[in-house]
Each structure stands twice: as C-alpha cells, then as structure tokens.
Amino acid sequence: MKVVIGADHGGYHLKNSLLDFLLHHGYEVIDVGAYDDEPSDYPDYAKAVAEKVINSEAERGILICGSGVGACIAANKFRGIRAAVCHDTYSARQGVEDDDMNILCLGARVVGEELAKEVVKAFLSAEFKALERYQKRLQKIKEFERTWKKKG
C-alpha cells in the first residue's frame, strides 16, 4: 500500500518516527514535509496529502499537527476526502471499515509515539466493509459535496 504522510512543525518529529515505522513495515511512503521543525502552516500539508489521495497517488494519508484538529479541518475541505482525528485504535479501524476514512489525523502533542504507531497500524490494516448502509451514507456525503457551494 502506498501512503502519503505530512506534518507541520508541530508534528515534524512524530512524522519522522512514523515514516521509519511505515518503511520498516513495508509500506511505500510519500513524504510531503515538513522537513524541519521551523514554524509552518498545517493547511499546506493538508493540501499536499489530500491531493495525493484524490489523485490516487496514494491509497491513504496521514496528517500530523499539534492537536490533529487543524489538519483535519483543512483536509476535509477537499472533495473526496474523509479525514478524522483518531487517538485510539478503535476509531482508526472503525473509521475505515464503516466510513471509508482515507486520511488519519494525529495530534503530536496529544498522542505518544508508541500509541501513534498502533493507531496507524489499525488505520492501514482496516478495509471498508462496503455494506449497503455504509454505501448509502457515503452517497449522502458525496451529495453534500456536489450541492453545497459557498455563495459570494
């Protein structure tokens, strides 16, 4: 599986740890930065990760900022992205199985390195169940994306 990973300065160190973890476990990884811990803006990395997922250059994405919240908000502005902040393995797995989540957001100031690895493992090993009720819900979300446009 090809995974894209990105982080702002707040998530830089956790991103590097997860990058090593992913490579060690045989994942092909696209690292879109940050490449140092100098102050940077999470929307830039959310855009870079989201674009790779939307364009099918990666099957899943991982975004990291201080809390995970800002990166998640930014990523969800992109049509076709279903991002969520998950700091436990149940939500990471269930988010994929039931909701077809394609970007995991983590807060480097919230979750420790070892737990982050377990959450990433749960996220990447899960598969969308594609049950009729889940597909129906996704269709409703896609309809929101098609019909709601900002005016002005």
N, C-alpha and C positions, 0 to 999 in steps of 0.2 A: 504494500500500500504506500502511496506517495502522500506525504503530509507536509503542509506548509506551516511554518511557525514564525511568529513575530512578537515583538515586545517593545514597549517604550523603555526609558531609562529605569523606571521602577521595577520592571520585570526582566531587565537585562541578565542578571545573574541566574535567576531561575530558568530563563530561556536557555542559557548555555548548558546548565545541568540537564535539562530535558532533551536538548539536542544530542548530547552524548548518550543519554539513555535510549533515545529513539534509534540512533545509529547502531548502538550495541545490540538492539533487538531486531535489527534487520530492516528497518523502515528506510525508505528513500525520503530524504528530507530537503525541503527548500527553505532556507533561512533568509527572511526578508528584512532582518535587522530588528532592533538596533544592534550596532556592532561595538558600542561602548556605552558607558553609563552617564554620558553627558545628557543634560536635560533635553527631552524630545517630546513629541506630541503623539499620544496614542491613536488619534484618528488617522494619522499617516500609515501606521502599521495595520490598523483595522482595514483600511482600503487595500493595502498590498495583499493581505491574507485573503480578504473577500474576493478580490479579483482573480486570484489563483484558483480558488474554489469554483467560482462562477464559470471561469473559462476552462474548467476540467483539467487544469494543470496539476491539481492536487485533489485527492478524494475528500480529505478532511483538513481542517485548520485548527491551530491552537494559537490563542492570543493571550498575552500576559501584560497586565499593568499593575499598579499598586493594589487596587481592590478587585479588579476584573470587571467592574461595573462600567466604567467609561468605555473601555474597549468593546464591551458587549453592546452598549447603546449604539456606538458608531457602526459596528459590523451589521447590526440589524437594519440599518438604513439601506442596505443593498438588496435589491430584488433577488430572491432565491436563497438568501442567507437565513439560516435558523441557528442563531448563536445563543448560548446560555452560560451564565456563571455557575460553575459547579465546583464545590469544595468537598464533595463526598462521592464515593463510587456508585452509590445507588442512582443519584441524579444523573451522573455522567452516562451510565449504562441505559437507564430508562429514557433519557432524552434522545438517544439514538433509536432505541427499539420502538418507542411509541410516537415520537415527534420528528423523526428523521433529522435530528440536530446535526449540522455539518461543521460548526465551529464551537470548540470548547474555549471558554474564557476563564482564566485563573487570576487570582489576586496574589501577587508575590508577597504582599505584606499581611496576608490572611492565612495562607496555607504553607506548611513546611515542605521542604524538598521531597522527603520520602512519601508523604501523603500525595503530593502533586504527581509523583510517578505512578502511584496506584490509581489515581483518578484518570490520568492519561491512558493507562493500560485498559481501564474499564471502558472509556470512551472509544478507543480504537478497536477493541475486540468486539464491541456490540454491533449488531446489524439491525436495520429497520425491519420490523415484523411484517409490514405491508398488509395488515388485516384491514378489512373493509372499513371499519370505523375509524382507523387511523388515516387511511387514504382520504376518507370523506373530510376529516378535519383539515388535512393538508390542502385539499382543494379549496376549502373556505379561506384559508390563509392566502393562497395564491390569488383568489378572487379579490381579497383586500388589496393585495399588491397591484392588481390590474386597475382597480376602480378608484382608489383613494390617491388623489394627487393634490399637492398643495396649490392653492389658488393665489394668484398675485405674483 
